[in-house]
């Protein structure tokens, strides 16, 4: 196994501790695709006005680091957009009752 010699650390400010914790929990659900090439660690730090999610990523090569960092940023952006949508009620209106199917809900 190669040494994880390339490293990047991000600090993502969040409005609340719950937001930072949710982002961390959602991101860590998926296992790393290349666990021997990339490792991520997270900490959440509470502040007076919100919280900060710290993420440190280490990788064997700069290419692995770049690819994993890009995937992390895309995932984090999707999580934040989704949380914002549900928080502010921007859900699509349904016309009529919802039916629950074997896969999900249909309107």
C-alpha positions as CSV (number, residue, x, y, z in Angstrom):
1,X,0.0,0.0,0.0
2,X,1.3,3.4,-1.0
3,X,1.7,6.2,1.5
4,X,-1.1,8.9,1.6
5,X,1.3,11.7,1.1
6,X,-0.9,14.4,-0.5
7,X,-3.3,16.3,1.8
8,X,-5.9,19.0,1.6
9,X,-8.0,20.4,4.4
10,X,-11.3,22.3,4.0
11,X,-13.3,24.3,6.5
12,X,-16.9,24.8,5.6
13,X,-18.9,27.3,7.6
14,X,-22.5,26.3,8.4
15,X,-25.3,28.3,9.9
16,X,-26.0,25.7,12.6
17,X,-24.4,22.7,14.3
18,X,-27.2,20.6,13.0
19,X,-26.4,21.6,9.4
20,X,-22.7,20.7,9.8
21,X,-23.5,17.4,11.4
22,X,-26.1,16.5,8.7
23,X,-23.6,17.2,5.9
24,X,-21.0,15.1,7.7
25,X,-23.4,12.2,8.3
26,X,-24.7,12.2,4.7
27,X,-21.2,12.3,3.2
28,X,-19.9,9.5,5.4
29,X,-22.7,7.1,4.5
30,X,-20.9,6.0,1.3
31,X,-17.7,4.1,1.6
32,X,-14.7,5.4,-0.1
33,X,-14.4,3.9,-3.6
34,X,-10.6,3.6,-3.3
35,X,-9.9,3.2,0.5
36,X,-6.2,2.4,-0.1
37,X,-5.7,5.5,-2.2
38,X,-7.9,8.1,-0.4
39,X,-8.9,8.7,3.2
40,X,-11.2,11.4,4.6
41,X,-11.7,12.5,8.2
42,X,-14.2,15.0,9.5
43,X,-14.7,17.1,12.6
44,X,-17.4,19.5,13.5
45,X,-16.6,22.6,15.5
46,X,-19.3,24.6,17.2
47,X,-18.9,28.4,17.2
48,X,-20.9,31.3,18.6
49,X,-22.8,31.9,15.3
50,X,-23.1,28.4,13.7
51,X,-20.5,25.7,13.2
52,X,-17.7,24.7,10.9
53,X,-17.3,21.3,9.2
54,X,-13.6,20.5,8.8
55,X,-12.6,17.8,6.3
56,X,-9.1,16.5,5.8
57,X,-8.5,14.3,2.8
58,X,-5.3,12.4,2.1
59,X,-4.4,10.5,-1.1
60,X,-1.6,8.6,-2.6
61,X,-1.4,10.7,-5.8
62,X,-2.5,14.3,-6.7
63,X,-4.8,12.8,-9.3
64,X,-6.7,10.7,-6.7
65,X,-6.8,13.8,-4.4
66,X,-8.2,16.0,-7.1
67,X,-10.9,13.4,-8.2
68,X,-11.9,12.7,-4.6
69,X,-12.0,16.4,-3.7
70,X,-14.1,17.2,-6.8
71,X,-16.6,14.4,-5.9
72,X,-16.7,15.6,-2.2
73,X,-17.5,19.2,-3.3
74,X,-20.2,18.1,-5.7
75,X,-21.8,15.9,-3.0
76,X,-21.6,18.7,-0.4
77,X,-23.2,21.2,-2.8
78,X,-26.0,18.8,-3.6
79,X,-26.6,18.2,0.1
80,X,-26.7,21.9,0.9
81,X,-29.1,22.6,-2.0
82,X,-31.4,19.7,-0.9
83,X,-31.4,21.0,2.7
84,X,-32.2,24.5,1.5
85,X,-35.1,23.2,-0.6
86,X,-36.7,21.4,2.3
87,X,-36.0,24.1,4.8
88,X,-37.6,26.8,2.7
89,X,-40.5,24.8,1.4
90,X,-39.6,25.0,-2.3
91,X,-41.1,21.6,-2.8
92,X,-43.0,21.0,-6.1
93,X,-46.8,21.2,-5.5
94,X,-48.7,18.0,-6.1
95,X,-52.0,17.9,-7.8
96,X,-54.3,15.4,-6.0
97,X,-53.4,12.7,-3.5
98,X,-50.2,10.8,-3.5
99,X,-50.1,7.0,-4.1
100,X,-47.4,5.0,-2.4
101,X,-45.9,2.4,-4.7
102,X,-43.3,-0.3,-4.3
103,X,-40.6,2.2,-5.3
104,X,-41.8,5.5,-3.9
105,X,-44.6,8.0,-4.2
106,X,-46.4,9.0,-7.4
107,X,-48.5,12.1,-7.8
